[in-house]
């Protein structure tokens, strides 16, 4: 799979999710839903944990 195919596998569901959920939802919600959708497509997903800055 080349870079364009990988990008399409990620961006297409991201646009669908944003369209369905709409703007104003917490970023973490988008991340969870996108990770789920990508795993359903058979892609390996690793989410970043947030860091606290003092």
N, C-alpha and C positions, 0 to 999 in steps of 0.2 A: 504494500500500500504506500503510495507516495504522499507527500505533504498536503497536497490539495485534497486528496481523498480523506485523509485523517481530519483535516479542518472541516470538511463537509459533514463528516460523521459527528462532529462536536457542535458545529454551529447550527445545523438544521434543527436538532432538538432544542437547542438553547433559544432560538427564535420562537419555536412553537410554545415552549414553556412560558416565555415572557408574554406572548400574545394571550395565552390562556389565563395566566395569573394577573397580568397587568402591572402597571408601575406602582410603586409604593410599598411593595412587599419587602420584608427584611432580606438582605443579601443572603443570609444563611439559609433561608427557605429556598431560594433559587438554587443554591449550591446542593442542598440535599436532594431536591427533585432532579436536577441535572445529573448528579452522580448516579441516582437510581436508574434513570433512562439510559445512561451510557453503559451501565452494567448489564441492563436488559439487552443491549445490542452486542454484548460479549466483549466490551472494552474493559481494560483494567483501569480502575479509578482509585486515586489516592487523594484524599482531601487534606488540605493544610489546616493545622490547628492555629488558632489566633494567639498572638503574643501580647502580653500586657507591657506597656511602656510606662515607666515612672518618670 
